[in-house]
Amino acid sequence: MNRKFRLTSSLDIQRVRRQGKSYAHPLLVLVALENQLDQTRFAVSAGVSVGNAVQRNRAKRLIRAGLQDYLEKVKKGYDILLIARKPLADAASPDAAAALEAMLRKADLLST
């Protein structure tokens, strides 16, 4: 993912986690919060509950790969945190992409 689309500061990630609106799916959780910028930034996270380091990294790669198709379609001005859930580590790539699209639509973050 291009650096301009990344949410890297831990303070920003904590702010999104605390103040953002969350949307749940069996494979992932999306937390969104408006920012005052002209771009949308993303952070991808996978906790220890997802599995060992290999499984966590695979889950994050699946989310990032699915996100590539939607980077330009997401509304501008949001900070978005994507949190992997345990079943995502065993999911196929199309399933992860479908879950991501479903969450973006549910949160009304896709521009038409």
TILUM-581825 format. One record per atom (N, C-alpha, C, CB): x, y, z. Coordinates in steps of 0.2 Angstrom, whole numbers, plus 2048, in hexadecimal, padded with zeros to 3 digits. Glycine has a CB too. Example, Ala and Ser with C-alpha at 12.3 -4.5 7.8 and 13.67 -1.06 7.14 Angstrom:
TILUM-581825
8427E482783E7EA8278427F08278397EA82D8407F58238447FB8248408008278467FD81D
This chain:
TILUM-581825
8047FA8008008008008048068007FB80080680380B7FC8078117FB8078158028048167F680C81880480D81B80A80882180B81481E80B8058248068018298077FA82780980082D8017F98208097F281E80B7F381A8127F08188067F981A8157FA81781B7F881B82180181481C7F58198267F581C82D7FA8198317ED81B8307FF81C83380581983680681B83D80B81B83280382183F80482384680081F84B80382B84780381D8507FF8198557FA81D85980481685A7FC8248597F782885C7F18298587FA82F85E7F28298527EC82A84D7E882384D7EE82B8467EB81D84D7E881784D7E48168547ED81184D7E78188597E38188607DD81D85F7E781A8657DE82385C7D882785C7D28248587DA82E8597D48218527CF81E84E7CC8188527D281B8477D08148557CD80F8597C881185F7D380B85C7CA8178627C58198677BF81D8657CA81D86C7C08218607BB82685E7B78248587BE82C85D7BA81F8547B781D84E7B181984E7BC8198497AD8188497A78148487AA80D8467A18178447A88078497AA8018477A47FD8437AD7FD84D7A77F983F7A27F483B7A57EE83B7A17F78337A27E983D7A47E283E7A27DD8387A27DF8447A67D88377A57D38327A97CD8357A87D582B7A77C78347AA7C18367B27C18357A77BB8347B47C482F7BB7C482E7BF7CA8307BC7C38267BC7CF8307C07D58327BB7DB8357C37D882C7BE7E08397BB7E583B7BD7EC8387BC7E58437B97F08367BB7F68337B97FC8387B77F882C7BE80083A7BC80683E7BE80C83A7C18068457B98118397BA8178357B981D8397B681782F7BD8228387BC82983B7BE82E8367C18298427BA8338367BC8398317C283C8337B683E8317C683E82E7CB8438307CB84982C7D283F82E7CF84E82D7CE8548297D38558247CF85A82E7D584F8217D984F81B7D684E8147DF84981C7D984F80F7D684D8087D78468067D88538037D984280A7DB83B8087D883680E7E283A8077D883080C7D682B8117DC8278127D082680E7DD8258197E382281B7E181B81E7E78268207E481681D7E380F8207E880C8257E280A81A7E68098297EA80582E7E87FE82E7EB8088357EC7F982E7EA7F282E7ED7EF8347EC7EE8277E97EB8387EB7E883E7E97E183F7E97EC8447ED7DD8427EB7D68447EE7D484B7ED7D183E7E97D384F7EC7D28567EE7CA8577E67D385B7F07C985D7F37C285F7EE7BD85E7F67C38667E77BF85F7E27BA85F7E17B78587DB7BD8617E47BA8537E37B884C7E87B284B7E67BD8477ED7B184F7F27AC84E7F97AE84F7F17A88477FD7A984D8057AB84D8077B08488097A584C80D7B284880F7B884380E7B683C8177B984480E7B083A80D7AE8338067AF83180F7A78328017AD8367FA7AE8347F87B58357F67AA83A7FB7B98397F97C083A7FC7C48347FD7C38408027C38318047C682B8007C482580C7C482A7FE7BE8257FA7BC81F7F37BF81F7F97B481F7F07C08257EA7C38267EB7CB8237E77C382D7F07CE8257F17D58247F37D681C7F77D88277F67D18197F77D18127F17D080E7FC7CB8107EC7CC8107E67CB80D7E27D180D7E27C58117E27D58137DE7DB8137E17E080F7DE7DE81B7E87E180F7EB7E680A7EA7E48037F37E680C7EA7DE8017E97DC7FA7E27DE7F87EB7D57F97DD7DD7FC7D67DE7FB7D57E67FA7D27DB8007D97E97FE7D87F17FF7DB7F47F87DC7F38057DF7F17F57E27F47EF7DD7F67EA7E77F07EC7D87F27E97D37F37E47CE7F97E67CE7ED7E37CE7FB7ED7C98007EF7CD8077F17C67FD7F57D38077F17D780D7F37D48147F07DE80D7F27D38137E97D08197E67C981A7E67D28197DF7C58157E87BE8157E97BB8177EF7BB80E7E77BF8177F57BD8197FB7BD8217FC7C28168017B78237FF7B682A8007BC82D8047B082B8047BE8338027C48378057C283A80C7C683D8007C783A8107C683E8167C483981C7C18428167C783381C7C682E8217CC82B8237C182981F7CD82982A7D282582C7CE81E82E7D58278337D181982B7CE81282B7D380D82E7CB8108247D08098337D48048377D17FE8357D580583E7D57F98327D27F28307D57ED8357D37F18297D17EA8397D47E583E7D27DE83C7D17E68457D77D983B7D57D38397D37CF83F7DC7CF8367CE7CA83D7CC7C58427CE7BE8407C47C58427CE7BA8457D17B38447CF7AF83E7CF7AF84A7C97AF83C7C87AB8367CB7AE82F7C07AB8357CD7B482F7D07B782A7D77B48287D17BF82B7DA7B182D7E17AE82C7E07A88277E47AC8327DA7A58277D979F8237D47A081D7D57998287D27A681C7CE7A88177D27A88107CA7AE8187CE7A880A7D17A98047D17B08027CD7A47FE7D57B27FD7D67B97FB7CF7BC7F97DB7B97F67CB7B87F57C57BB7F37C07BC7F97C17B77EE7C07B87FE7BC7B98047BE7BF8077BC7B38087C47C08087C77C680C7C57CD8087CE7C680D7C67CC8017C47D27FD7BC7D47FE7C67D17F67B87CE7FE7B17CF7FE7AF7D28057AD7C87FD7B27D080A7B17D28117B37DA8127B57CE8167B87DB80F7BB7E280F7B67E780B7C27E380C7B37E58057AF7E88017A87E98057AD7E57FA7A67E48087A07E480C7A07E981279E7DD80F7A67E98157A77EE81B7A77F58187AD7EC81F7AA7F68137AB7FD8107A47FF80E7B07FD80A7A07FB80B7997FD8097957FE80F7967F78057957FA8147917FB81A79380181E7937F581F79980381E79B80982179A80F81C7A380982379780E81679681381179C8178107908188147A281480E7A881780D7AA8178057AD8148117A68138027A88127FA7A48187F77A680B7F87A881C7F37A58217EE7A281D7E87A98277ED79D81F7E579A81C7DF79C81F7D979381C7DF
